[in-house]
Amino acid sequence: MAKKCDICNTKIESTFLNKLLGTHVKDKKGKKHFICPECQKKYGSKEEMLKNI
Ligand SMILES: [Zn+2]
């Protein structure tokens, strides 16, 4: 199943091993958010990414 970046809404590609590119972060409530590689680079830290979701 295709995932979307929770910041910019871009579709996140997965590799042939079904590993998602980019990363995921959990917010304070324990909800998982997927982040594309571009946003990961742009925001750098988990805290910055969560601020922009
Ligand atoms: Zn993104």
mmCIF file of the protein (N, C-alpha, C, O) and its ligand, coordinates in Angstrom:
data_MODEL
# 
_entry.id   MODEL 
# 
loop_
_entity.id 
_entity.type 
_entity.pdbx_number_of_molecules 
1 polymer     1 
2 non-polymer 1 
# 
_entity_poly.entity_id                      1 
_entity_poly.type                           'polypeptide(L)' 
_entity_poly.nstd_linkage                   no 
_entity_poly.nstd_monomer                   no 
_entity_poly.pdbx_seq_one_letter_code       MAKKCDICNTKIESTFLNKLLGTHVKDKKGKKHFICPECQKKYGSKEEMLKNI 
_entity_poly.pdbx_seq_one_letter_code_can   MAKKCDICNTKIESTFLNKLLGTHVKDKKGKKHFICPECQKKYGSKEEMLKNI 
_entity_poly.pdbx_strand_id                 A 
# 
loop_
_entity_poly_seq.entity_id 
_entity_poly_seq.num 
_entity_poly_seq.mon_id 
_entity_poly_seq.hetero 
1 1  MET n 
1 2  ALA n 
1 3  LYS n 
1 4  LYS n 
1 5  CYS n 
1 6  ASP n 
1 7  ILE n 
1 8  CYS n 
1 9  ASN n 
1 10 THR n 
1 11 LYS n 
1 12 ILE n 
1 13 GLU n 
1 14 SER n 
1 15 THR n 
1 16 PHE n 
1 17 LEU n 
1 18 ASN n 
1 19 LYS n 
1 20 LEU n 
1 21 LEU n 
1 22 GLY n 
1 23 THR n 
1 24 HIS n 
1 25 VAL n 
1 26 LYS n 
1 27 ASP n 
1 28 LYS n 
1 29 LYS n 
1 30 GLY n 
1 31 LYS n 
1 32 LYS n 
1 33 HIS n 
1 34 PHE n 
1 35 ILE n 
1 36 CYS n 
1 37 PRO n 
1 38 GLU n 
1 39 CYS n 
1 40 GLN n 
1 41 LYS n 
1 42 LYS n 
1 43 TYR n 
1 44 GLY n 
1 45 SER n 
1 46 LYS n 
1 47 GLU n 
1 48 GLU n 
1 49 MET n 
1 50 LEU n 
1 51 LYS n 
1 52 ASN n 
1 53 ILE n 
# 
loop_
_struct_asym.id 
_struct_asym.entity_id 
A 1 
B 2 
# 
loop_
_chem_comp.id 
_chem_comp.type 
_chem_comp.mon_nstd_flag 
ALA 'L-peptide linking' y 
ASN 'L-peptide linking' y 
ASP 'L-peptide linking' y 
CYS 'L-peptide linking' y 
GLN 'L-peptide linking' y 
GLU 'L-peptide linking' y 
GLY 'peptide linking'   y 
HIS 'L-peptide linking' y 
ILE 'L-peptide linking' y 
LEU 'L-peptide linking' y 
LYS 'L-peptide linking' y 
MET 'L-peptide linking' y 
PHE 'L-peptide linking' y 
PRO 'L-peptide linking' y 
SER 'L-peptide linking' y 
THR 'L-peptide linking' y 
TYR 'L-peptide linking' y 
VAL 'L-peptide linking' y 
ZN  non-polymer         . 
# 
_pdbx_entity_nonpoly.entity_id   2 
_pdbx_entity_nonpoly.name        ? 
_pdbx_entity_nonpoly.comp_id     ZN 
# 
_pdbx_nonpoly_scheme.asym_id         B 
_pdbx_nonpoly_scheme.entity_id       2 
_pdbx_nonpoly_scheme.mon_id          ZN 
_pdbx_nonpoly_scheme.ndb_seq_num     1 
_pdbx_nonpoly_scheme.pdb_seq_num     101 
_pdbx_nonpoly_scheme.auth_seq_num    101 
_pdbx_nonpoly_scheme.pdb_mon_id      ZN 
_pdbx_nonpoly_scheme.auth_mon_id     ZN 
_pdbx_nonpoly_scheme.pdb_strand_id   A 
_pdbx_nonpoly_scheme.pdb_ins_code    . 
# 
loop_
_atom_site.group_PDB 
_atom_site.id 
_atom_site.type_symbol 
_atom_site.label_atom_id 
_atom_site.label_alt_id 
_atom_site.label_comp_id 
_atom_site.label_asym_id 
_atom_site.label_entity_id 
_atom_site.label_seq_id 
_atom_site.pdbx_PDB_ins_code 
_atom_site.Cartn_x 
_atom_site.Cartn_y 
_atom_site.Cartn_z 
_atom_site.occupancy 
_atom_site.B_iso_or_equiv 
_atom_site.pdbx_formal_charge 
_atom_site.auth_seq_id 
_atom_site.auth_comp_id 
_atom_site.auth_asym_id 
_atom_site.auth_atom_id 
_atom_site.pdbx_PDB_model_num 
ATOM   1   N  N  . MET A 1 1  ? 0.841  -1.203 0.000  1.00 0.00 ? 1   MET A N  1 
ATOM   2   C  CA . MET A 1 1  ? 0.000  0.000  0.000  1.00 0.00 ? 1   MET A CA 1 
ATOM   3   C  C  . MET A 1 1  ? 0.878  1.256  0.000  1.00 0.00 ? 1   MET A C  1 
ATOM   4   O  O  . MET A 1 1  ? 1.840  1.363  0.761  1.00 0.00 ? 1   MET A O  1 
ATOM   5   N  N  . ALA A 1 2  ? 0.529  2.178  -0.853 1.00 0.00 ? 2   ALA A N  1 
ATOM   6   C  CA . ALA A 1 2  ? 1.316  3.402  -0.951 1.00 0.00 ? 2   ALA A CA 1 
ATOM   7   C  C  . ALA A 1 2  ? 1.055  4.312  0.240  1.00 0.00 ? 2   ALA A C  1 
ATOM   8   O  O  . ALA A 1 2  ? -0.080 4.502  0.676  1.00 0.00 ? 2   ALA A O  1 
ATOM   9   N  N  . LYS A 1 3  ? 2.143  4.862  0.743  1.00 0.00 ? 3   LYS A N  1 
ATOM   10  C  CA . LYS A 1 3  ? 2.023  5.806  1.849  1.00 0.00 ? 3   LYS A CA 1 
ATOM   11  C  C  . LYS A 1 3  ? 2.264  7.210  1.311  1.00 0.00 ? 3   LYS A C  1 
ATOM   12  O  O  . LYS A 1 3  ? 2.898  7.406  0.274  1.00 0.00 ? 3   LYS A O  1 
ATOM   13  N  N  . LYS A 1 4  ? 1.747  8.162  2.040  1.00 0.00 ? 4   LYS A N  1 
ATOM   14  C  CA . LYS A 1 4  ? 1.981  9.553  1.664  1.00 0.00 ? 4   LYS A CA 1 
ATOM   15  C  C  . LYS A 1 4  ? 2.722  10.272 2.775  1.00 0.00 ? 4   LYS A C  1 
ATOM   16  O  O  . LYS A 1 4  ? 2.547  9.991  3.961  1.00 0.00 ? 4   LYS A O  1 
ATOM   17  N  N  . CYS A 1 5  ? 3.554  11.207 2.350  1.00 0.00 ? 5   CYS A N  1 
ATOM   18  C  CA . CYS A 1 5  ? 4.277  12.030 3.316  1.00 0.00 ? 5   CYS A CA 1 
ATOM   19  C  C  . CYS A 1 5  ? 3.264  12.875 4.100  1.00 0.00 ? 5   CYS A C  1 
ATOM   20  O  O  . CYS A 1 5  ? 2.389  13.505 3.507  1.00 0.00 ? 5   CYS A O  1 
ATOM   21  N  N  . ASP A 1 6  ? 3.383  12.885 5.415  1.00 0.00 ? 6   ASP A N  1 
ATOM   22  C  CA . ASP A 1 6  ? 2.444  13.646 6.233  1.00 0.00 ? 6   ASP A CA 1 
ATOM   23  C  C  . ASP A 1 6  ? 2.736  15.139 6.240  1.00 0.00 ? 6   ASP A C  1 
ATOM   24  O  O  . ASP A 1 6  ? 1.941  15.920 6.762  1.00 0.00 ? 6   ASP A O  1 
ATOM   25  N  N  . ILE A 1 7  ? 3.855  15.543 5.673  1.00 0.00 ? 7   ILE A N  1 
ATOM   26  C  CA . ILE A 1 7  ? 4.154  16.975 5.604  1.00 0.00 ? 7   ILE A CA 1 
ATOM   27  C  C  . ILE A 1 7  ? 3.764  17.538 4.244  1.00 0.00 ? 7   ILE A C  1 
ATOM   28  O  O  . ILE A 1 7  ? 2.997  18.498 4.175  1.00 0.00 ? 7   ILE A O  1 
ATOM   29  N  N  . CYS A 1 8  ? 4.280  16.954 3.154  1.00 0.00 ? 8   CYS A N  1 
ATOM   30  C  CA . CYS A 1 8  ? 4.044  17.551 1.836  1.00 0.00 ? 8   CYS A CA 1 
ATOM   31  C  C  . CYS A 1 8  ? 3.058  16.751 0.989  1.00 0.00 ? 8   CYS A C  1 
ATOM   32  O  O  . CYS A 1 8  ? 2.718  17.164 -0.120 1.00 0.00 ? 8   CYS A O  1 
ATOM   33  N  N  . ASN A 1 9  ? 2.598  15.614 1.500  1.00 0.00 ? 9   ASN A N  1 
ATOM   34  C  CA . ASN A 1 9  ? 1.590  14.810 0.806  1.00 0.00 ? 9   ASN A CA 1 
ATOM   35  C  C  . ASN A 1 9  ? 2.080  14.068 -0.442 1.00 0.00 ? 9   ASN A C  1 
ATOM   36  O  O  . ASN A 1 9  ? 1.278  13.540 -1.213 1.00 0.00 ? 9   ASN A O  1 
ATOM   37  N  N  . THR A 1 10 ? 3.385  14.034 -0.629 1.00 0.00 ? 10  THR A N  1 
ATOM   38  C  CA . THR A 1 10 ? 3.969  13.291 -1.741 1.00 0.00 ? 10  THR A CA 1 
ATOM   39  C  C  . THR A 1 10 ? 3.870  11.804 -1.469 1.00 0.00 ? 10  THR A C  1 
ATOM   40  O  O  . THR A 1 10 ? 4.009  11.358 -0.330 1.00 0.00 ? 10  THR A O  1 
ATOM   41  N  N  . LYS A 1 11 ? 3.631  11.049 -2.513 1.00 0.00 ? 11  LYS A N  1 
ATOM   42  C  CA . LYS A 1 11 ? 3.611  9.602  -2.359 1.00 0.00 ? 11  LYS A CA 1 
ATOM   43  C  C  . LYS A 1 11 ? 5.024  9.111  -2.024 1.00 0.00 ? 11  LYS A C  1 
ATOM   44  O  O  . LYS A 1 11 ? 5.993  9.498  -2.677 1.00 0.00 ? 11  LYS A O  1 
ATOM   45  N  N  . ILE A 1 12 ? 5.130  8.272  -1.020 1.00 0.00 ? 12  ILE A N  1 
ATOM   46  C  CA . ILE A 1 12 ? 6.433  7.748  -0.631 1.00 0.00 ? 12  ILE A CA 1 
ATOM   47  C  C  . ILE A 1 12 ? 6.655  6.406  -1.318 1.00 0.00 ? 12  ILE A C  1 
ATOM   48  O  O  . ILE A 1 12 ? 5.862  5.477  -1.172 1.00 0.00 ? 12  ILE A O  1 
ATOM   49  N  N  . GLU A 1 13 ? 7.734  6.325  -2.060 1.00 0.00 ? 13  GLU A N  1 
ATOM   50  C  CA . GLU A 1 13 ? 8.059  5.091  -2.769 1.00 0.00 ? 13  GLU A CA 1 
ATOM   51  C  C  . GLU A 1 13 ? 8.636  4.078  -1.790 1.00 0.00 ? 13  GLU A C  1 
ATOM   52  O  O  . GLU A 1 13 ? 9.252  4.437  -0.786 1.00 0.00 ? 13  GLU A O  1 
ATOM   53  N  N  . SER A 1 14 ? 8.424  2.815  -2.101 1.00 0.00 ? 14  SER A N  1 
ATOM   54  C  CA . SER A 1 14 ? 9.087  1.801  -1.304 1.00 0.00 ? 14  SER A CA 1 
ATOM   55  C  C  . SER A 1 14 ? 10.022 0.997  -2.196 1.00 0.00 ? 14  SER A C  1 
ATOM   56  O  O  . SER A 1 14 ? 9.813  0.915  -3.407 1.00 0.00 ? 14  SER A O  1 
ATOM   57  N  N  . THR A 1 15 ? 11.033 0.416  -1.612 1.00 0.00 ? 15  THR A N  1 
ATOM   58  C  CA . THR A 1 15 ? 12.012 -0.358 -2.360 1.00 0.00 ? 15  THR A CA 1 
ATOM   59  C  C  . THR A 1 15 ? 11.455 -1.735 -2.671 1.00 0.00 ? 15  THR A C  1 
ATOM   60  O  O  . THR A 1 15 ? 10.363 -2.093 -2.229 1.00 0.00 ? 15  THR A O  1 
ATOM   61  N  N  . PHE A 1 16 ? 12.216 -2.499 -3.434 1.00 0.00 ? 16  PHE A N  1 
ATOM   62  C  CA . PHE A 1 16 ? 11.757 -3.847 -3.793 1.00 0.00 ? 16  PHE A CA 1 
ATOM   63  C  C  . PHE A 1 16 ? 11.624 -4.746 -2.573 1.00 0.00 ? 16  PHE A C  1 
ATOM   64  O  O  . PHE A 1 16 ? 10.921 -5.756 -2.616 1.00 0.00 ? 16  PHE A O  1 
ATOM   65  N  N  . LEU A 1 17 ? 12.291 -4.387 -1.496 1.00 0.00 ? 17  LEU A N  1 
ATOM   66  C  CA . LEU A 1 17 ? 12.157 -5.176 -0.267 1.00 0.00 ? 17  LEU A CA 1 
ATOM   67  C  C  . LEU A 1 17 ? 10.988 -4.674 0.578  1.00 0.00 ? 17  LEU A C  1 
ATOM   68  O  O  . LEU A 1 17 ? 10.782 -5.099 1.714  1.00 0.00 ? 17  LEU A O  1 
ATOM   69  N  N  . ASN A 1 18 ? 10.235 -3.756 -0.019 1.00 0.00 ? 18  ASN A N  1 
ATOM   70  C  CA . ASN A 1 18 ? 9.062  -3.196 0.637  1.00 0.00 ? 18  ASN A CA 1 
ATOM   71  C  C  . ASN A 1 18 ? 9.403  -2.308 1.822  1.00 0.00 ? 18  ASN A C  1 
ATOM   72  O  O  . ASN A 1 18 ? 8.584  -2.065 2.708  1.00 0.00 ? 18  ASN A O  1 
ATOM   73  N  N  . LYS A 1 19 ? 10.643 -1.834 1.805  1.00 0.00 ? 19  LYS A N  1 
ATOM   74  C  CA . LYS A 1 19 ? 11.048 -0.897 2.844  1.00 0.00 ? 19  LYS A CA 1 
ATOM   75  C  C  . LYS A 1 19 ? 10.747 0.503  2.332  1.00 0.00 ? 19  LYS A C  1 
ATOM   76  O  O  . LYS A 1 19 ? 11.119 0.848  1.210  1.00 0.00 ? 19  LYS A O  1 
ATOM   77  N  N  . LEU A 1 20 ? 10.082 1.304  3.137  1.00 0.00 ? 20  LEU A N  1 
ATOM   78  C  CA . LEU A 1 20 ? 9.744  2.651  2.708  1.00 0.00 ? 20  LEU A CA 1 
ATOM   79  C  C  . LEU A 1 20 ? 10.980 3.543  2.691  1.00 0.00 ? 20  LEU A C  1 
ATOM   80  O  O  . LEU A 1 20 ? 11.822 3.486  3.587  1.00 0.00 ? 20  LEU A O  1 
ATOM   81  N  N  . LEU A 1 21 ? 11.069 4.375  1.643  1.00 0.00 ? 21  LEU A N  1 
ATOM   82  C  CA . LEU A 1 21 ? 12.099 5.403  1.648  1.00 0.00 ? 21  LEU A CA 1 
ATOM   83  C  C  . LEU A 1 21 ? 11.629 6.495  2.586  1.00 0.00 ? 21  LEU A C  1 
ATOM   84  O  O  . LEU A 1 21 ? 10.437 6.613  2.871  1.00 0.00 ? 21  LEU A O  1 
ATOM   85  N  N  . GLY A 1 22 ? 12.572 7.293  3.065  1.00 0.00 ? 22  GLY A N  1 
ATOM   86  C  CA . GLY A 1 22 ? 12.191 8.309  4.025  1.00 0.00 ? 22  GLY A CA 1 
ATOM   87  C  C  . GLY A 1 22 ? 12.189 7.703  5.419  1.00 0.00 ? 22  GLY A C  1 
ATOM   88  O  O  . GLY A 1 22 ? 12.942 6.774  5.707  1.00 0.00 ? 22  GLY A O  1 
ATOM   89  N  N  . THR A 1 23 ? 11.335 8.240  6.276  1.00 0.00 ? 23  THR A N  1 
ATOM   90  C  CA . THR A 1 23 ? 11.352 7.780  7.657  1.00 0.00 ? 23  THR A CA 1 
ATOM   91  C  C  . THR A 1 23 ? 9.956  7.891  8.249  1.00 0.00 ? 23  THR A C  1 
ATOM   92  O  O  . THR A 1 23 ? 9.029  8.362  7.590  1.00 0.00 ? 23  THR A O  1 
ATOM   93  N  N  . HIS A 1 24 ? 9.815  7.464  9.471  1.00 0.00 ? 24  HIS A N  1 
ATOM   94  C  CA . HIS A 1 24 ? 8.559  7.732  10.160 1.00 0.00 ? 24  HIS A CA 1 
ATOM   95  C  C  . HIS A 1 24 ? 8.846  8.238  11.569 1.00 0.00 ? 24  HIS A C  1 
ATOM   96  O  O  . HIS A 1 24 ? 9.842  7.869  12.190 1.00 0.00 ? 24  HIS A O  1 
ATOM   97  N  N  . VAL A 1 25 ? 7.967  9.073  12.047 1.00 0.00 ? 25  VAL A N  1 
ATOM   98  C  CA . VAL A 1 25 ? 8.112  9.603  13.401 1.00 0.00 ? 25  VAL A CA 1 
ATOM   99  C  C  . VAL A 1 25 ? 6.802  9.348  14.154 1.00 0.00 ? 25  VAL A C  1 
ATOM   100 O  O  . VAL A 1 25 ? 5.724  9.284  13.564 1.00 0.00 ? 25  VAL A O  1 
ATOM   101 N  N  . LYS A 1 26 ? 6.930  9.208  15.440 1.00 0.00 ? 26  LYS A N  1 
ATOM   102 C  CA . LYS A 1 26 ? 5.740  9.045  16.273 1.00 0.00 ? 26  LYS A CA 1 
ATOM   103 C  C  . LYS A 1 26 ? 5.514  10.319 17.054 1.00 0.00 ? 26  LYS A C  1 
ATOM   104 O  O  . LYS A 1 26 ? 6.442  10.882 17.635 1.00 0.00 ? 26  LYS A O  1 
ATOM   105 N  N  . ASP A 1 27 ? 4.265  10.770 17.063 1.00 0.00 ? 27  ASP A N  1 
ATOM   106 C  CA . ASP A 1 27 ? 3.982  11.962 17.851 1.00 0.00 ? 27  ASP A CA 1 
ATOM   107 C  C  . ASP A 1 27 ? 3.729  11.567 19.307 1.00 0.00 ? 27  ASP A C  1 
ATOM   108 O  O  . ASP A 1 27 ? 3.834  10.397 19.674 1.00 0.00 ? 27  ASP A O  1 
ATOM   109 N  N  . LYS A 1 28 ? 3.397  12.558 20.121 1.00 0.00 ? 28  LYS A N  1 
ATOM   110 C  CA . LYS A 1 28 ? 3.230  12.312 21.560 1.00 0.00 ? 28  LYS A CA 1 
ATOM   111 C  C  . LYS A 1 28 ? 2.136  11.304 21.859 1.00 0.00 ? 28  LYS A C  1 
ATOM   112 O  O  . LYS A 1 28 ? 2.171  10.613 22.877 1.00 0.00 ? 28  LYS A O  1 
ATOM   113 N  N  . LYS A 1 29 ? 1.147  11.228 20.944 1.00 0.00 ? 29  LYS A N  1 
ATOM   114 C  CA . LYS A 1 29 ? 0.052  10.279 21.160 1.00 0.00 ? 29  LYS A CA 1 
ATOM   115 C  C  . LYS A 1 29 ? 0.393  8.884  20.651 1.00 0.00 ? 29  LYS A C  1 
ATOM   116 O  O  . LYS A 1 29 ? -0.404 7.956  20.784 1.00 0.00 ? 29  LYS A O  1 
ATOM   117 N  N  . GLY A 1 30 ? 1.582  8.742  20.068 1.00 0.00 ? 30  GLY A N  1 
ATOM   118 C  CA . GLY A 1 30 ? 2.007  7.441  19.563 1.00 0.00 ? 30  GLY A CA 1 
ATOM   119 C  C  . GLY A 1 30 ? 1.522  7.150  18.161 1.00 0.00 ? 30  GLY A C  1 
ATOM   120 O  O  . GLY A 1 30 ? 1.629  6.021  17.684 1.00 0.00 ? 30  GLY A O  1 
ATOM   121 N  N  . LYS A 1 31 ? 0.985  8.171  17.491 1.00 0.00 ? 31  LYS A N  1 
ATOM   122 C  CA . LYS A 1 31 ? 0.537  7.995  16.109 1.00 0.00 ? 31  LYS A CA 1 
ATOM   123 C  C  . LYS A 1 31 ? 1.738  8.102  15.173 1.00 0.00 ? 31  LYS A C  1 
ATOM   124 O  O  . LYS A 1 31 ? 2.578  8.993  15.304 1.00 0.00 ? 31  LYS A O  1 
ATOM   125 N  N  . LYS A 1 32 ? 1.794  7.165  14.228 1.00 0.00 ? 32  LYS A N  1 
ATOM   126 C  CA . LYS A 1 32 ? 2.911  7.138  13.278 1.00 0.00 ? 32  LYS A CA 1 
ATOM   127 C  C  . LYS A 1 32 ? 2.664  8.082  12.117 1.00 0.00 ? 32  LYS A C  1 
ATOM   128 O  O  . LYS A 1 32 ? 1.577  8.098  11.541 1.00 0.00 ? 32  LYS A O  1 
ATOM   129 N  N  . HIS A 1 33 ? 3.672  8.867  11.776 1.00 0.00 ? 33  HIS A N  1 
ATOM   130 C  CA . HIS A 1 33 ? 3.597  9.743  10.619 1.00 0.00 ? 33  HIS A CA 1 
ATOM   131 C  C  . HIS A 1 33 ? 4.727  9.395  9.676  1.00 0.00 ? 33  HIS A C  1 
ATOM   132 O  O  . HIS A 1 33 ? 5.865  9.203  10.106 1.00 0.00 ? 33  HIS A O  1 
ATOM   133 N  N  . PHE A 1 34 ? 4.416  9.311  8.372  1.00 0.00 ? 34  PHE A N  1 
ATOM   134 C  CA . PHE A 1 34 ? 5.445  9.002  7.402  1.00 0.00 ? 34  PHE A CA 1 
ATOM   135 C  C  . PHE A 1 34 ? 5.998  10.277 6.797  1.00 0.00 ? 34  PHE A C  1 
ATOM   136 O  O  . PHE A 1 34 ? 5.262  11.216 6.491  1.00 0.00 ? 34  PHE A O  1 
ATOM   137 N  N  . ILE A 1 35 ? 7.294  10.287 6.636  1.00 0.00 ? 35  ILE A N  1 
ATOM   138 C  CA . ILE A 1 35 ? 7.987  11.466 6.123  1.00 0.00 ? 35  ILE A CA 1 
ATOM   139 C  C  . ILE A 1 35 ? 8.826  11.072 4.915  1.00 0.00 ? 35  ILE A C  1 
ATOM   140 O  O  . ILE A 1 35 ? 9.596  10.114 4.972  1.00 0.00 ? 35  ILE A O  1 
ATOM   141 N  N  . CYS A 1 36 ? 8.671  11.823 3.812  1.00 0.00 ? 36  CYS A N  1 
ATOM   142 C  CA . CYS A 1 36 ? 9.443  11.506 2.614  1.00 0.00 ? 36  CYS A CA 1 
ATOM   143 C  C  . CYS A 1 36 ? 10.896 11.951 2.792  1.00 0.00 ? 36  CYS A C  1 
ATOM   144 O  O  . CYS A 1 36 ? 11.197 12.761 3.669  1.00 0.00 ? 36  CYS A O  1 
ATOM   145 N  N  . PRO A 1 37 ? 11.799 11.416 1.955  1.00 0.00 ? 37  PRO A N  1 
ATOM   146 C  CA . PRO A 1 37 ? 13.220 11.764 2.095  1.00 0.00 ? 37  PRO A CA 1 
ATOM   147 C  C  . PRO A 1 37 ? 13.491 13.265 1.971  1.00 0.00 ? 37  PRO A C  1 
ATOM   148 O  O  . PRO A 1 37 ? 14.381 13.795 2.635  1.00 0.00 ? 37  PRO A O  1 
ATOM   149 N  N  . GLU A 1 38 ? 12.716 13.953 1.114  1.00 0.00 ? 38  GLU A N  1 
ATOM   150 C  CA . GLU A 1 38 ? 12.924 15.397 0.939  1.00 0.00 ? 38  GLU A CA 1 
ATOM   151 C  C  . GLU A 1 38 ? 12.625 16.159 2.223  1.00 0.00 ? 38  GLU A C  1 
ATOM   152 O  O  . GLU A 1 38 ? 13.398 17.023 2.640  1.00 0.00 ? 38  GLU A O  1 
ATOM   153 N  N  . CYS A 1 39 ? 11.491 15.830 2.849  1.00 0.00 ? 39  CYS A N  1 
ATOM   154 C  CA . CYS A 1 39 ? 11.139 16.515 4.089  1.00 0.00 ? 39  CYS A CA 1 
ATOM   155 C  C  . CYS A 1 39 ? 12.090 16.120 5.217  1.00 0.00 ? 39  CYS A C  1 
ATOM   156 O  O  . CYS A 1 39 ? 12.382 16.926 6.100  1.00 0.00 ? 39  CYS A O  1 
ATOM   157 N  N  . GLN A 1 40 ? 12.565 14.897 5.183  1.00 0.00 ? 40  GLN A N  1 
ATOM   158 C  CA . GLN A 1 40 ? 13.516 14.439 6.183  1.00 0.00 ? 40  GLN A CA 1 
ATOM   159 C  C  . GLN A 1 40 ? 14.779 15.305 6.108  1.00 0.00 ? 40  GLN A C  1 
ATOM   160 O  O  . GLN A 1 40 ? 15.332 15.721 7.127  1.00 0.00 ? 40  GLN A O  1 
ATOM   161 N  N  . LYS A 1 41 ? 15.217 15.562 4.870  1.00 0.00 ? 41  LYS A N  1 
ATOM   162 C  CA . LYS A 1 41 ? 16.395 16.394 4.654  1.00 0.00 ? 41  LYS A CA 1 
ATOM   163 C  C  . LYS A 1 41 ? 16.121 17.830 5.061  1.00 0.00 ? 41  LYS A C  1 
ATOM   164 O  O  . LYS A 1 41 ? 16.938 18.483 5.711  1.00 0.00 ? 41  LYS A O  1 
ATOM   165 N  N  . LYS A 1 42 ? 14.935 18.309 4.655  1.00 0.00 ? 42  LYS A N  1 
ATOM   166 C  CA . LYS A 1 42 ? 14.568 19.693 4.884  1.00 0.00 ? 42  LYS A CA 1 
ATOM   167 C  C  . LYS A 1 42 ? 14.465 20.031 6.374  1.00 0.00 ? 42  LYS A C  1 
ATOM   168 O  O  . LYS A 1 42 ? 14.936 21.079 6.816  1.00 0.00 ? 42  LYS A O  1 
ATOM   169 N  N  . TYR A 1 43 ? 13.844 19.133 7.139  1.00 0.00 ? 43  TYR A N  1 
ATOM   170 C  CA . TYR A 1 43 ? 13.598 19.456 8.537  1.00 0.00 ? 43  TYR A CA 1 
ATOM   171 C  C  . TYR A 1 43 ? 14.609 18.862 9.500  1.00 0.00 ? 43  TYR A C  1 
ATOM   172 O  O  . TYR A 1 43 ? 14.739 19.318 10.636 1.00 0.00 ? 43  TYR A O  1 
ATOM   173 N  N  . GLY A 1 44 ? 15.322 17.847 9.045  1.00 0.00 ? 44  GLY A N  1 
ATOM   174 C  CA . GLY A 1 44 ? 16.440 17.321 9.843  1.00 0.00 ? 44  GLY A CA 1 
ATOM   175 C  C  . GLY A 1 44 ? 16.074 16.526 11.071 1.00 0.00 ? 44  GLY A C  1 
ATOM   176 O  O  . GLY A 1 44 ? 16.329 15.322 11.120 1.00 0.00 ? 44  GLY A O  1 
ATOM   177 N  N  . SER A 1 45 ? 15.477 17.170 12.075 1.00 0.00 ? 45  SER A N  1 
ATOM   178 C  CA . SER A 1 45 ? 15.204 16.451 13.318 1.00 0.00 ? 45  SER A CA 1 
ATOM   179 C  C  . SER A 1 45 ? 13.741 16.068 13.449 1.00 0.00 ? 45  SER A C  1 
ATOM   180 O  O  . SER A 1 45 ? 12.860 16.675 12.842 1.00 0.00 ? 45  SER A O  1 
ATOM   181 N  N  . LYS A 1 46 ? 13.513 15.066 14.242 1.00 0.00 ? 46  LYS A N  1 
ATOM   182 C  CA . LYS A 1 46 ? 12.178 14.572 14.505 1.00 0.00 ? 46  LYS A CA 1 
ATOM   183 C  C  . LYS A 1 46 ? 11.271 15.680 15.052 1.00 0.00 ? 46  LYS A C  1 
ATOM   184 O  O  . LYS A 1 46 ? 10.099 15.774 14.687 1.00 0.00 ? 46  LYS A O  1 
ATOM   185 N  N  . GLU A 1 47 ? 11.821 16.499 15.915 1.00 0.00 ? 47  GLU A N  1 
ATOM   186 C  CA . GLU A 1 47 ? 11.041 17.584 16.522 1.00 0.00 ? 47  GLU A CA 1 
ATOM   187 C  C  . GLU A 1 47 ? 10.560 18.562 15.467 1.00 0.00 ? 47  GLU A C  1 
ATOM   188 O  O  . GLU A 1 47 ? 9.404  18.985 15.477 1.00 0.00 ? 47  GLU A O  1 
ATOM   189 N  N  . GLU A 1 48 ? 11.471 18.923 14.541 1.00 0.00 ? 48  GLU A N  1 
ATOM   190 C  CA . GLU A 1 48 ? 11.111 19.847 13.470 1.00 0.00 ? 48  GLU A CA 1 
ATOM   191 C  C  . GLU A 1 48 ? 10.059 19.250 12.551 1.00 0.00 ? 48  GLU A C  1 
ATOM   192 O  O  . GLU A 1 48 ? 9.146  19.947 12.111 1.00 0.00 ? 48  GLU A O  1 
ATOM   193 N  N  . MET A 1 49 ? 10.187 17.948 12.259 1.00 0.00 ? 49  MET A N  1 
ATOM   194 C  CA . MET A 1 49 ? 9.221  17.280 11.397 1.00 0.00 ? 49  MET A CA 1 
ATOM   195 C  C  . MET A 1 49 ? 7.848  17.274 12.041 1.00 0.00 ? 49  MET A C  1 
ATOM   196 O  O  . MET A 1 49 ? 6.854  17.569 11.378 1.00 0.00 ? 49  MET A O  1 
ATOM   197 N  N  . LEU A 1 50 ? 7.778  16.942 13.324 1.00 0.00 ? 50  LEU A N  1 
ATOM   198 C  CA . LEU A 1 50 ? 6.495  16.891 14.030 1.00 0.00 ? 50  LEU A CA 1 
ATOM   199 C  C  . LEU A 1 50 ? 5.833  18.263 14.065 1.00 0.00 ? 50  LEU A C  1 
ATOM   200 O  O  . LEU A 1 50 ? 4.608  18.365 14.005 1.00 0.00 ? 50  LEU A O  1 
ATOM   201 N  N  . LYS A 1 51 ? 6.637  19.316 14.160 1.00 0.00 ? 51  LYS A N  1 
ATOM   202 C  CA . LYS A 1 51 ? 6.100  20.667 14.192 1.00 0.00 ? 51  LYS A CA 1 
ATOM   203 C  C  . LYS A 1 51 ? 5.391  21.021 12.893 1.00 0.00 ? 51  LYS A C  1 
ATOM   204 O  O  . LYS A 1 51 ? 4.470  21.838 12.875 1.00 0.00 ? 51  LYS A O  1 
ATOM   205 N  N  . ASN A 1 52 ? 5.835  20.393 11.804 1.00 0.00 ? 52  ASN A N  1 
ATOM   206 C  CA . ASN A 1 52 ? 5.315  20.753 10.495 1.00 0.00 ? 52  ASN A CA 1 
ATOM   207 C  C  . ASN A 1 52 ? 4.252  19.816 9.944  1.00 0.00 ? 52  ASN A C  1 
ATOM   208 O  O  . ASN A 1 52 ? 3.741  20.025 8.844  1.00 0.00 ? 52  ASN A O  1 
ATOM   209 N  N  . ILE A 1 53 ? 3.926  18.800 10.696 1.00 0.00 ? 53  ILE A N  1 
ATOM   210 C  CA . ILE A 1 53 ? 2.891  17.866 10.251 1.00 0.00 ? 53  ILE A CA 1 
ATOM   211 C  C  . ILE A 1 53 ? 1.519  18.513 10.392 1.00 0.00 ? 53  ILE A C  1 
ATOM   212 O  O  . ILE A 1 53 ? 0.506  17.891 10.070 1.00 0.00 ? 53  ILE A O  1 
HETATM 213 ZN ZN . ZN  B 2 .  ? 7.432  15.266 2.299  1.00 0.00 2 101 ZN  A ZN 1 
# 
